[in-house]
Amino acid sequence: MDKHELGRFLRHHRERLTPATVGLPAVGPRRTPGLRREEVAQLAHISTQYYTRLEQARGPHPSRHVLAAIGRALRLTDAERGLLYLLGGQQAEPPGPSPDVPDRILDMIERLPLTAAIVLDAKYDVLAWNPLAAALLEDFSAQPRRERNMIRRYFLHPDPSRRHYGISGGGDFGQFAAGHLRAAAARYPDDRATQELVRELLRHSPEFAARWPNPEVSDERHLLKTVDHPELGSVELVCDILSVPERDQHVVLFTAEPGTPAHEALRLLSVIGLQRMS
């Protein structure tokens, strides 16, 4: 890690942005071009002191999670983000499923007010979600990162009725999940998190262990699902799965036909569900 090179890189990309380009108000006169350090820190959800130390080559070794947040704040391209990781002492490409959701995907799911959307990595960790998804499924922010895995939850959740958030229809998720995880484990044989997840499920889930030797990998991308919501009851939704191939990620979208009871349920949930979590 070259702290001085990292500092120069951060300063250069900070100074090429303006508040307008990142959606911030322009407050007060500016003696130098670009964003202020505190504005970058705000966008990256880190402290101003920590970000300042990185720019001044006095900071500690930043984690990949911190670098990803700074990369999003500075609106870096994929190539620029790769260089940021190298300067920060991280691999440009992770040895396992990528945890970095492209900005265009994050922006898209935030612009879908009546669509519940989540972003999954190759081993089905939930990486990002919009407010309606949190109201429909669960408040993922309240869960430790390790518990935000949909396959672990399905096979190890103590309440069978809630292990898949009350979702039914569209095939056997357990069979799909076992096949999908086996394919991911084959793609990332050196990724410790993926391999540990497989070992954990083989040890603690007889159902998973029974499915593991004979995986079935489905490529269905358009399904009809029924969600048994604790407050709204059964809601029939369309589930579409979009690929983000350059990151080996998936965007899962739950929608309803306008004018249907399910559409009205989502509209109601977009109000009462978010109020309940606030």
PARO-347469 format. One record per residue: residue number from 1; z, y, x of N, C-alpha, C, CB in turn. Coordinates in steps of 0.1 Angstrom, whole numbers, plus 5000, padded with zeros to 4 digits. Glycine has a CB too. Layout:
<sites>
(NUM,(Z,Y,X),(Z,Y,X),(Z,Y,X),(Z,Y,X));
...
</sites>
This chain:
<sites>
(1,(5000,4988,5008),(5000,5000,5000),(5000,5013,5009),(5012,5000,4990));
(2,(4990,5021,5007),(4989,5034,5014),(4994,5045,5005),(4975,5037,5019));
(3,(5007,5049,5007),(5013,5059,4998),(5005,5072,4998),(5027,5061,5001));
(4,(5000,5076,5009),(4994,5089,5010),(4980,5089,5003),(4992,5093,5025));
(5,(4973,5078,5005),(4960,5076,4998),(4962,5075,4983),(4953,5063,5003));
(6,(4973,5068,4979),(4976,5068,4964),(4979,5081,4959),(4988,5058,4962));
(7,(4987,5089,4966),(4991,5103,4962),(4978,5112,4960),(5000,5109,4971));
(8,(4969,5111,4970),(4957,5119,4969),(4948,5115,4958),(4949,5118,4983));
(9,(4948,5102,4955),(4940,5097,4944),(4945,5102,4931),(4940,5081,4944));
(10,(4958,5101,4929),(4965,5106,4917),(4963,5120,4915),(4980,5102,4916));
(11,(4964,5128,4925),(4963,5143,4924),(4948,5146,4920),(4967,5150,4937));
(12,(4939,5140,4927),(4925,5143,4924),(4921,5140,4909),(4916,5134,4933));
(13,(4926,5129,4904),(4922,5126,4890),(4930,5134,4880),(4924,5111,4888));
(14,(4942,5138,4884),(4950,5146,4875),(4943,5160,4874),(4965,5148,4880));
(15,(4938,5165,4885),(4933,5179,4885),(4919,5180,4879),(4932,5184,4899));
(16,(4913,5169,4877),(4899,5169,4870),(4900,5169,4855),(4891,5157,4875));
(17,(4912,5167,4849),(4914,5166,4835),(4920,5180,4830),(4924,5155,4831));
(18,(4918,5182,4817),(4924,5194,4810),(4932,5189,4799),(4913,5204,4806));
(19,(4941,5197,4794),(4949,5192,4782),(4940,5189,4770),(4958,5203,4777));
(20,(4929,5196,4768),(4920,5193,4757),(4914,5179,4758),(4909,5203,4756));
(21,(4911,5175,4770),(4904,5162,4772),(4914,5150,4769),(4899,5160,4786));
(22,(4927,5152,4769),(4936,5141,4767),(4944,5144,4754),(4946,5140,4778));
(23,(4940,5154,4746),(4947,5156,4733),(4960,5163,4734),(4948,5144,4726));
(24,(4962,5171,4744),(4975,5179,4745),(4973,5193,4743),(4982,5176,4759));
(25,(4982,5201,4738),(4981,5215,4737),(4982,5222,4750),(4992,5221,4727));
(26,(4974,5232,4752),(4974,5240,4765),(4985,5251,4763),(4960,5247,4768));
(27,(4997,5248,4770),(5008,5257,4769),(5010,5265,4781),(5021,5248,4766));
(28,(5010,5278,4780),(5013,5287,4791),(5001,5288,4801),(5025,5282,4798));
(29,(5002,5298,4810),(4992,5299,4820),(4993,5288,4831),(4993,5313,4827));
(30,(4981,5285,4837),(4981,5275,4847),(4976,5281,4860),(4972,5263,4843));
(31,(4984,5279,4871),(4980,5284,4884),(4970,5275,4891),(4993,5286,4892));
(32,(4970,5262,4887),(4961,5253,4894),(4953,5246,4883),(4968,5243,4903));
(33,(4941,5240,4886),(4934,5233,4876),(4940,5220,4872),(4919,5231,4881));
(34,(4936,5215,4860),(4940,5201,4857),(4953,5201,4849),(4941,5193,4869));
(35,(4957,5188,4847),(4970,5186,4840),(4982,5189,4849),(4970,5172,4835));
(36,(4993,5192,4843),(5005,5192,4851),(5011,5178,4853),(5016,5201,4843));
(37,(5019,5177,4863),(5025,5163,4865),(5033,5159,4854),(5034,5164,4878));
(38,(5040,5168,4847),(5049,5163,4836),(5040,5159,4824),(5058,5174,4832));
(39,(5028,5164,4823),(5019,5160,4813),(5014,5145,4815),(5007,5169,4811));
(40,(5010,5142,4828),(5006,5129,4831),(5018,5119,4829),(5002,5128,4846));
(41,(5030,5123,4833),(5041,5114,4831),(5044,5112,4816),(5054,5121,4837));
(42,(5042,5122,4808),(5044,5121,4793),(5034,5111,4788),(5042,5135,4786));
(43,(5021,5112,4792),(5011,5103,4787),(5013,5089,4791),(4997,5108,4791));
(44,(5019,5087,4803),(5021,5074,4809),(5035,5068,4805),(5020,5074,4824));
(45,(5043,5076,4798),(5056,5072,4794),(5065,5068,4806),(5055,5060,4784));
(46,(5064,5076,4816),(5073,5074,4828),(5080,5088,4830),(5065,5069,4840));
(47,(5090,5088,4839),(5096,5101,4842),(5088,5110,4851),(5110,5098,4848));
(48,(5089,5123,4849),(5082,5132,4857),(5086,5131,4872),(5085,5147,4852));
(49,(5099,5128,4874),(5104,5127,4888),(5097,5115,4895),(5119,5125,4888));
(50,(5096,5104,4887),(5090,5092,4893),(5075,5095,4896),(5091,5080,4884));
(51,(5068,5101,4887),(5054,5103,4889),(5052,5113,4901),(5047,5109,4877));
(52,(5060,5123,4902),(5059,5133,4913),(5061,5126,4926),(5070,5144,4911));
(53,(5071,5117,4927),(5073,5110,4939),(5061,5102,4943),(5086,5101,4938));
(54,(5054,5096,4934),(5042,5088,4937),(5031,5098,4943),(5037,5081,4925));
(55,(5030,5109,4937),(5019,5119,4942),(5023,5124,4956),(5018,5130,4933));
(56,(5036,5125,4958),(5041,5131,4971),(5043,5120,4982),(5053,5138,4969));
(57,(5038,5107,4979),(5040,5096,4988),(5054,5093,4991),(5032,5099,5001));
(58,(5063,5095,4982),(5077,5092,4984),(5082,5082,4974),(5086,5105,4982));
(59,(5073,5077,4965),(5077,5068,4955),(5079,5053,4959),(5068,5069,4943));
(60,(5086,5045,4952),(5087,5031,4955),(5074,5024,4951),(5098,5025,4947));
(61,(5073,5011,4954),(5061,5003,4951),(5060,5002,4936),(5062,4989,4958));
(62,(5049,5008,4930),(5048,5008,4916),(5043,4994,4911),(5037,5018,4911));
(63,(5048,4990,4899),(5044,4978,4893),(5030,4979,4887),(5055,4973,4882));
(64,(5024,4967,4884),(5011,4967,4878),(5012,4974,4864),(5006,4953,4876));
(65,(5023,4972,4857),(5025,4978,4844),(5025,4994,4845),(5038,4974,4837));
(66,(5032,4999,4855),(5032,5014,4857),(5018,5019,4861),(5042,5017,4868));
(67,(5011,5012,4870),(4998,5016,4873),(4988,5016,4862),(4992,5007,4885));
(68,(4990,5006,4853),(4981,5005,4841),(4984,5017,4832),(4984,4992,4833));
(69,(4996,5021,4830),(5000,5032,4822),(4994,5045,4828),(5015,5033,4820));
(70,(4995,5047,4841),(4990,5059,4847),(4975,5059,4846),(4994,5059,4862));
(71,(4968,5047,4848),(4954,5046,4846),(4949,5051,4833),(4949,5032,4849));
(72,(4956,5047,4822),(4953,5051,4809),(4955,5066,4807),(4961,5043,4798));
(73,(4966,5071,4813),(4969,5085,4812),(4958,5094,4818),(4983,5088,4818));
(74,(4953,5089,4830),(4943,5097,4837),(4929,5094,4833),(4945,5094,4852));
(75,(4927,5085,4822),(4914,5082,4816),(4905,5076,4827),(4908,5095,4810));
(76,(4910,5067,4835),(4902,5061,4846),(4892,5051,4840),(4911,5054,4856));
(77,(4881,5050,4847),(4871,5040,4844),(4876,5026,4849),(4857,5043,4850));
(78,(4870,5015,4846),(4874,5002,4851),(4873,5002,4866),(4865,4991,4845));
(79,(4863,5008,4872),(4861,5008,4887),(4873,5017,4893),(4848,5014,4891));
(80,(4876,5028,4887),(4886,5037,4892),(4900,5030,4891),(4886,5050,4885));
(81,(4902,5023,4880),(4914,5016,4878),(4916,5005,4888),(4915,5010,4863));
(82,(4905,4998,4891),(4906,4988,4902),(4910,4994,4915),(4893,4981,4903));
(83,(4905,5006,4919),(4909,5012,4931),(4923,5016,4931),(4900,5024,4934));
(84,(4928,5021,4919),(4942,5025,4917),(4951,5013,4920),(4944,5030,4903));
(85,(4948,5001,4915),(4956,4990,4918),(4956,4986,4933),(4951,4978,4910));
(86,(4945,4987,4939),(4944,4984,4954),(4953,4994,4962),(4930,4984,4959));
(87,(4951,5007,4958),(4959,5017,4965),(4974,5015,4963),(4955,5031,4961));
(88,(4978,5010,4951),(4992,5008,4947),(4997,4995,4952),(4993,5009,4932));
(89,(4989,4987,4959),(4994,4974,4964),(4993,4963,4955),(5008,4976,4969));
(90,(4985,4964,4944),(4983,4953,4935),(4969,4948,4936),(4986,4958,4920));
(91,(4967,4936,4931),(4954,4930,4930),(4945,4937,4920),(4954,4915,4927));
(92,(4933,4940,4924),(4924,4947,4915),(4922,4939,4902),(4910,4949,4922));
(93,(4921,4926,4903),(4920,4917,4892),(4932,4908,4892),(4907,4909,4892));
(94,(4939,4907,4881),(4951,4898,4881),(4947,4884,4882),(4959,4900,4868));
(95,(4956,4875,4887),(4952,4860,4888),(4953,4853,4875),(4961,4854,4898));
(96,(4957,4860,4865),(4958,4854,4851),(4953,4863,4841),(4973,4851,4848));
(97,(4956,4860,4828),(4951,4869,4817),(4954,4883,4819),(4957,4864,4804));
(98,(4944,4892,4817),(4946,4906,4820),(4956,4912,4809),(4933,4914,4820));
(99,(4966,4920,4814),(4975,4927,4805),(4970,4941,4801),(4989,4928,4810));
(100,(4959,4945,4807),(4954,4959,4805),(4944,4960,4794),(4948,4964,4818));
(101,(4948,4966,4783),(4939,4968,4771),(4930,4980,4774),(4947,4969,4758));
(102,(4917,4979,4772),(4908,4990,4775),(4911,5002,4765),(4893,4986,4773));
(103,(4910,5014,4770),(4913,5026,4762),(4905,5026,4749),(4911,5038,4770));
(104,(4893,5022,4749),(4884,5022,4737),(4890,5013,4727),(4870,5019,4741));
(105,(4896,5002,4731),(4902,4993,4721),(4915,4998,4715),(4905,4979,4728));
(106,(4923,5004,4723),(4935,5011,4718),(4932,5022,4709),(4943,5017,4730));
(107,(4922,5030,4712),(4917,5041,4703),(4912,5035,4690),(4907,5050,4710));
(108,(4905,5024,4691),(4899,5019,4679),(4909,5014,4669),(4890,5007,4682));
(109,(4919,5006,4674),(4929,5001,4664),(4938,5012,4658),(4938,4990,4671));
(110,(4939,5023,4666),(4947,5034,4660),(4939,5041,4649),(4951,5044,4671));
(111,(4926,5040,4649),(4918,5047,4639),(4915,5039,4627),(4905,5051,4645));
(112,(4923,5028,4625),(4920,5019,4614),(4933,5019,4605),(4917,5004,4619));
(113,(4935,5029,4596),(4947,5030,4589),(4950,5019,4579),(4947,5043,4582));
(114,(4940,5013,4573),(4942,5002,4563),(4937,4989,4569),(4935,5005,4550));
(115,(4938,4988,4582),(4935,4975,4589),(4947,4972,4598),(4922,4975,4597));
(116,(4952,4960,4596),(4963,4955,4606),(4956,4949,4618),(4973,4945,4599));
(117,(4959,4955,4630),(4951,4950,4642),(4961,4947,4653),(4941,4961,4646));
(118,(4958,4936,4660),(4966,4933,4672),(4956,4929,4683),(4976,4921,4669));
(119,(4960,4931,4695),(4952,4927,4707),(4960,4916,4714),(4949,4939,4716));
(120,(4953,4905,4717),(4959,4893,4723),(4952,4890,4737),(4957,4881,4714));
(121,(4960,4886,4746),(4953,4881,4759),(4949,4867,4758),(4963,4883,4771));
(122,(4945,4861,4769),(4939,4847,4768),(4950,4837,4764),(4934,4843,4781));
(123,(4962,4839,4767),(4973,4829,4763),(4980,4833,4750),(4983,4828,4774));
(124,(4974,4843,4743),(4979,4848,4730),(4992,4856,4731),(4981,4837,4721));
(125,(4995,4863,4742),(5005,4873,4742),(5000,4885,4734),(5009,4878,4757));
(126,(5008,4891,4726),(5004,4903,4719),(5006,4915,4728),(5013,4905,4706));
(127,(4995,4921,4731),(4995,4933,4741),(4996,4946,4734),(4982,4932,4750));
(128,(4990,4947,4723),(4989,4960,4716),(4988,4957,4701),(4977,4969,4721));
(129,(4992,4967,4693),(4992,4966,4678),(4992,4980,4672),(5004,4958,4673));
(130,(4987,4981,4660),(4988,4994,4653),(5000,4993,4643),(4975,4997,4646));
(131,(5004,5004,4637),(5015,5005,4628),(5014,4995,4616),(5017,5018,4623));
(132,(5002,4993,4610),(5001,4984,4599),(5004,4970,4603),(4988,4986,4592));
(133,(4999,4966,4615),(5002,4952,4620),(5017,4950,4621),(4994,4950,4633));
(134,(5024,4960,4626),(5038,4958,4628),(5045,4957,4614),(5044,4970,4635));
(135,(5040,4964,4604),(5046,4963,4590),(5042,4950,4584),(5041,4975,4582));
(136,(5030,4945,4586),(5025,4932,4580),(5031,4920,4587),(5010,4931,4581));
(137,(5032,4920,4600),(5037,4908,4607),(5051,4910,4612),(5028,4905,4619));
(138,(5053,4918,4622),(5067,4921,4627),(5066,4933,4636),(5073,4909,4634));
(139,(5077,4940,4639),(5078,4951,4648),(5079,4945,4662),(5091,4960,4645));
(140,(5067,4944,4668),(5066,4937,4681),(5074,4945,4692),(5052,4936,4686));
(141,(5075,4958,4690),(5083,4966,4700),(5097,4962,4701),(5081,4980,4697));
(142,(5102,4956,4690),(5117,4952,4690),(5119,4938,4697),(5121,4951,4675));
(143,(5108,4931,4701),(5109,4918,4707),(5107,4920,4722),(5098,4909,4701));
(144,(5115,4912,4730),(5112,4911,4744),(5098,4907,4747),(5122,4902,4751));
(145,(5092,4911,4758),(5078,4908,4761),(5076,4893,4760),(5075,4913,4775));
(146,(5085,4885,4765),(5083,4870,4765),(5082,4865,4751),(5095,4864,4772));
(147,(5088,4871,4741),(5088,4866,4728),(5076,4871,4720),(5100,4870,4721));
(148,(5067,4879,4726),(5055,4884,4719),(5043,4874,4720),(5052,4898,4724));
(149,(5046,4862,4721),(5035,4852,4723),(5033,4844,4710),(5037,4842,4735));
(150,(5021,4845,4704),(5019,4838,4691),(5020,4823,4691),(5007,4843,4685));
(151,(5015,4817,4703),(5015,4803,4704),(5029,4798,4706),(5006,4798,4715));
(152,(5037,4804,4714),(5051,4800,4716),(5059,4801,4703),(5058,4809,4727));
(153,(5057,4812,4695),(5063,4814,4683),(5060,4803,4673),(5060,4828,4677));
(154,(5047,4800,4672),(5042,4789,4663),(5049,4776,4665),(5027,4788,4663));
(155,(5050,4772,4678),(5056,4759,4681),(5071,4758,4682),(5049,4753,4693));
(156,(5077,4770,4685),(5092,4769,4688),(5100,4778,4679),(5094,4774,4702));
(157,(5094,4785,4669),(5102,4793,4660),(5111,4784,4652),(5093,4802,4651));
(158,(5124,4787,4650),(5133,4779,4642),(5131,4778,4627),(5148,4783,4644));
(159,(5124,4788,4622),(5121,4788,4607),(5106,4784,4606),(5124,4802,4601));
(160,(5103,4772,4601),(5089,4767,4600),(5081,4776,4591),(5088,4753,4595));
(161,(5087,4782,4581),(5080,4791,4571),(5076,4804,4577),(5088,4793,4559));
(162,(5082,4808,4588),(5079,4821,4594),(5073,4820,4608),(5091,4830,4594));
(163,(5070,4808,4612),(5066,4806,4626),(5052,4812,4629),(5066,4791,4630));
(164,(5045,4813,4618),(5031,4820,4620),(5031,4832,4610),(5020,4810,4616));
(165,(5042,4839,4609),(5043,4851,4601),(5039,4848,4586),(5035,4862,4606));
(166,(5041,4836,4581),(5037,4833,4568),(5022,4833,4565),(5043,4843,4559));
(167,(5014,4831,4576),(5000,4831,4575),(4995,4817,4572),(4993,4837,4587));
(168,(4987,4815,4563),(4981,4801,4560),(4966,4803,4557),(4988,4794,4548));
(169,(4959,4792,4557),(4945,4792,4554),(4936,4793,4566),(4942,4803,4544));
(170,(4924,4790,4565),(4914,4792,4576),(4916,4782,4587),(4916,4805,4582));
(171,(4921,4770,4584),(4922,4759,4594),(4936,4758,4599),(4912,4762,4605));
(172,(4937,4748,4608),(4950,4745,4614),(4953,4753,4627),(4951,4729,4617));
(173,(4961,4763,4626),(4964,4771,4637),(4970,4763,4649),(4973,4783,4634));
(174,(4978,4753,4646),(4985,4746,4656),(4975,4738,4665),(4994,4736,4650));
(175,(4965,4732,4658),(4954,4725,4666),(4946,4735,4674),(4945,4717,4656));
(176,(4942,4746,4668),(4935,4756,4675),(4942,4762,4687),(4931,4768,4665));
(177,(4955,4765,4684),(4963,4771,4695),(4965,4761,4707),(4977,4774,4690));
(178,(4967,4748,4705),(4968,4739,4716),(4955,4738,4724),(4971,4725,4711));
(179,(4943,4738,4717),(4931,4738,4723),(4928,4751,4731),(4920,4735,4714));
(180,(4931,4762,4725),(4929,4775,4731),(4937,4776,4744),(4932,4786,4721));
(181,(4950,4772,4743),(4958,4773,4755),(4954,4764,4766),(4973,4771,4751));
(182,(4949,4752,4762),(4944,4743,4773),(4932,4749,4780),(4941,4730,4766));
(183,(4923,4756,4772),(4912,4762,4779),(4916,4773,4788),(4902,4767,4768));
(184,(4926,4781,4783),(4931,4793,4791),(4938,4787,4804),(4941,4801,4783));
(185,(4946,4776,4803),(4952,4771,4815),(4942,4766,4825),(4962,4759,4810));
(186,(4931,4761,4820),(4920,4756,4829),(4913,4768,4836),(4910,4748,4821));
(187,(4912,4779,4829),(4906,4791,4835),(4915,4798,4845),(4902,4801,4824));
(188,(4928,4797,4843),(4938,4804,4851),(4948,4794,4857),(4945,4815,4843));
(189,(4943,4785,4866),(4952,4774,4871),(4963,4780,4880),(4945,4764,4878));
(190,(4961,4792,4885),(4971,4798,4894),(4980,4808,4888),(4964,4804,4906));
(191,(4978,4810,4875),(4987,4820,4868),(5000,4814,4864),(4979,4826,4855));
(192,(5011,4819,4869),(5024,4812,4867),(5028,4813,4852),(5034,4819,4876));
(193,(5026,4825,4846),(5030,4827,4832),(5023,4817,4823),(5028,4841,4828));
(194,(5010,4815,4825),(5003,4806,4816),(5008,4791,4818),(4988,4807,4819));
(195,(5009,4787,4831),(5013,4774,4834),(5028,4771,4829),(5012,4771,4848));
(196,(5036,4781,4830),(5050,4780,4826),(5051,4778,4810),(5059,4791,4830));
(197,(5042,4786,4803),(5042,4784,4789),(5037,4770,4785),(5032,4795,4783));
(198,(5028,4765,4791),(5023,4751,4788),(5035,4741,4791),(5011,4747,4797));
(199,(5042,4743,4802),(5053,4733,4805),(5064,4735,4795),(5058,4736,4819));
(200,(5067,4747,4791),(5078,4749,4781),(5074,4743,4768),(5080,4764,4779));
(201,(5062,4744,4763),(5058,4738,4750),(5058,4723,4751),(5045,4744,4746));
(202,(5053,4718,4762),(5053,4703,4764),(5067,4697,4764),(5046,4699,4777));
(203,(5077,4705,4769),(5090,4700,4770),(5097,4701,4756),(5098,4708,4780));
(204,(5095,4712,4749),(5103,4715,4737),(5096,4713,4724),(5108,4729,4739));
(205,(5084,4711,4724),(5077,4709,4711),(5069,4696,4710),(5067,4721,4709));
(206,(5075,4686,4703),(5068,4673,4702),(5054,4675,4695),(5076,4664,4693));
(207,(5053,4685,4686),(5040,4687,4679),(5030,4692,4689),(5042,4698,4668));
(208,(5034,4701,4698),(5024,4706,4708),(5020,4695,4717),(5030,4718,4716));
(209,(5030,4687,4722),(5028,4676,4731),(5018,4666,4725),(5041,4669,4735));
(210,(5019,4664,4712),(5010,4654,4706),(4996,4659,4705),(5016,4651,4692));
(211,(4995,4672,4703),(4981,4678,4702),(4975,4680,4716),(4982,4692,4695));
(212,(4982,4682,4726),(4977,4686,4739),(4967,4676,4745),(4989,4686,4749));
(213,(4968,4663,4744),(4958,4654,4750),(4944,4655,4743),(4963,4640,4750));
(214,(4944,4659,4731),(4931,4659,4723),(4928,4672,4718),(4931,4648,4712));
(215,(4925,4682,4726),(4924,4696,4721),(4911,4698,4714),(4924,4706,4733));
(216,(4911,4707,4704),(4899,4711,4697),(4898,4726,4698),(4900,4707,4682));
(217,(4887,4731,4703),(4886,4745,4705),(4876,4750,4695),(4880,4748,4720));
(218,(4881,4759,4686),(4872,4765,4675),(4868,4779,4679),(4880,4765,4662));
(219,(4856,4782,4675),(4850,4795,4678),(4848,4803,4665),(4837,4794,4686));
(220,(4855,4800,4654),(4854,4807,4642),(4859,4821,4643),(4861,4800,4630));
(221,(4852,4831,4639),(4855,4845,4641),(4858,4852,4627),(4845,4852,4649));
(222,(4855,4845,4616),(4856,4852,4603),(4863,4841,4594),(4842,4856,4597));
(223,(4876,4845,4590),(4884,4835,4582),(4890,4842,4571),(4895,4829,4591));
(224,(4894,4834,4560),(4902,4839,4549),(4916,4835,4551),(4896,4835,4535));
(225,(4926,4844,4551),(4940,4841,4553),(4948,4846,4542),(4944,4847,4567));
(226,(4959,4838,4539),(4969,4843,4530),(4982,4846,4537),(4971,4832,4518));
(227,(4987,4858,4536),(4999,4862,4543),(5010,4862,4533),(4998,4875,4550));
(228,(5021,4854,4535),(5032,4854,4526),(5042,4865,4531),(5039,4840,4525));
(229,(5041,4877,4526),(5049,4888,4531),(5062,4888,4524),(5042,4901,4529));
(230,(5073,4890,4532),(5087,4890,4526),(5089,4899,4514),(5097,4893,4536));
(231,(5082,4911,4514),(5084,4920,4503),(5072,4921,4493),(5086,4934,4510));
(232,(5060,4918,4498),(5049,4920,4489),(5044,4907,4483),(5037,4926,4497));
(233,(5049,4896,4488),(5045,4883,4483),(5032,4879,4490),(5043,4883,4468));
(234,(5024,4870,4483),(5011,4865,4489),(5000,4876,4489),(5006,4853,4481));
(235,(4994,4878,4500),(4984,4888,4502),(4972,4881,4508),(4988,4900,4510));
(236,(4960,4880,4501),(4948,4874,4506),(4940,4884,4514),(4940,4868,4494));
(237,(4938,4880,4527),(4931,4890,4536),(4920,4883,4543),(4942,4895,4546));
(238,(4911,4891,4548),(4900,4887,4557),(4905,4889,4571),(4887,4894,4554));
(239,(4903,4878,4579),(4907,4879,4593),(4894,4878,4602),(4917,4867,4597));
(240,(4892,4888,4609),(4880,4888,4619),(4886,4889,4633),(4871,4900,4616));
(241,(4880,4882,4642),(4884,4881,4656),(4872,4886,4664),(4888,4867,4660));
(242,(4875,4897,4672),(4865,4903,4681),(4869,4900,4695),(4864,4918,4678));
(243,(4859,4898,4703),(4861,4895,4718),(4860,4907,4726),(4851,4884,4723));
(244,(4869,4908,4736),(4867,4918,4747),(4865,4910,4760),(4881,4927,4748));
(245,(4852,4906,4762),(4850,4896,4772),(4853,4900,4786),(4835,4893,4772));
(246,(4852,4913,4790),(4855,4917,4803),(4870,4916,4807),(4850,4931,4806));
(247,(4879,4915,4797),(4893,4913,4799),(4898,4900,4794),(4901,4925,4792));
(248,(4889,4892,4788),(4893,4879,4782),(4904,4881,4772),(4898,4869,4793));
(249,(4902,4891,4763),(4911,4894,4752),(4904,4893,4739),(4916,4909,4754));
(250,(4913,4893,4728),(4908,4892,4715),(4914,4903,4706),(4910,4878,4709));
(251,(4907,4909,4697),(4912,4918,4687),(4912,4911,4674),(4904,4932,4687));
(252,(4923,4910,4668),(4924,4903,4655),(4927,4914,4644),(4936,4893,4655));
(253,(4918,4914,4634),(4918,4924,4624),(4920,4918,4610),(4904,4932,4623));
(254,(4930,4923,4603),(4933,4918,4589),(4929,4929,4580),(4948,4914,4587));
(255,(4919,4926,4571),(4914,4936,4561),(4914,4931,4547),(4900,4942,4566));
(256,(4911,4939,4538),(4909,4935,4524),(4898,4943,4517),(4922,4937,4516));
(257,(4891,4936,4508),(4880,4943,4501),(4885,4954,4492),(4873,4932,4491));
(258,(4879,4966,4494),(4884,4978,4486),(4884,4974,4471),(4875,4990,4488));
(259,(4894,4979,4464),(4896,4977,4449),(4903,4964,4446),(4882,4977,4443));
(260,(4906,4956,4455),(4913,4943,4452),(4928,4945,4453),(4909,4932,4462));
(261,(4936,4936,4447),(4951,4937,4448),(4955,4937,4463),(4957,4926,4441));
(262,(4948,4929,4471),(4952,4929,4485),(4950,4942,4492),(4944,4918,4493));
(263,(4939,4949,4489),(4937,4963,4494),(4948,4972,4490),(4923,4968,4490));
(264,(4952,4971,4478),(4963,4980,4473),(4976,4976,4480),(4965,4979,4458));
(265,(4978,4963,4483),(4990,4959,4490),(4990,4965,4504),(4991,4944,4491));
(266,(4979,4965,4511),(4979,4971,4524),(4981,4986,4524),(4965,4968,4531));
(267,(4975,4992,4513),(4978,5007,4512),(4993,5010,4510),(4969,5013,4500));
(268,(4999,5002,4501),(5013,5003,4499),(5021,5000,4511),(5018,4994,4487));
(269,(5017,4990,4519),(5025,4986,4531),(5023,4997,4541),(5020,4973,4536));
(270,(5012,5004,4542),(5010,5014,4552),(5020,5026,4550),(4996,5020,4551));
(271,(5026,5026,4538),(5035,5037,4535),(5050,5031,4536),(5033,5043,4521));
(272,(5053,5022,4527),(5067,5017,4527),(5070,5009,4539),(5069,5009,4514));
(273,(5061,5001,4544),(5064,4993,4556),(5068,5002,4568),(5052,4984,4559));
(274,(5060,5012,4570),(5063,5021,4582),(5076,5029,4580),(5052,5030,4585));
(275,(5079,5033,4567),(5092,5039,4564),(5103,5030,4567),(5092,5044,4550));
(276,(5101,5017,4564),(5112,5008,4566),(5116,5006,4580),(5109,4994,4560));
(277,(5106,5007,4589),(5108,5005,4603),(5113,5018,4610),(5095,5000,4610));
(278,(5111,5029,4604),(5115,5042,4611),(5130,5044,4610),(5107,5054,4604));
</sites>
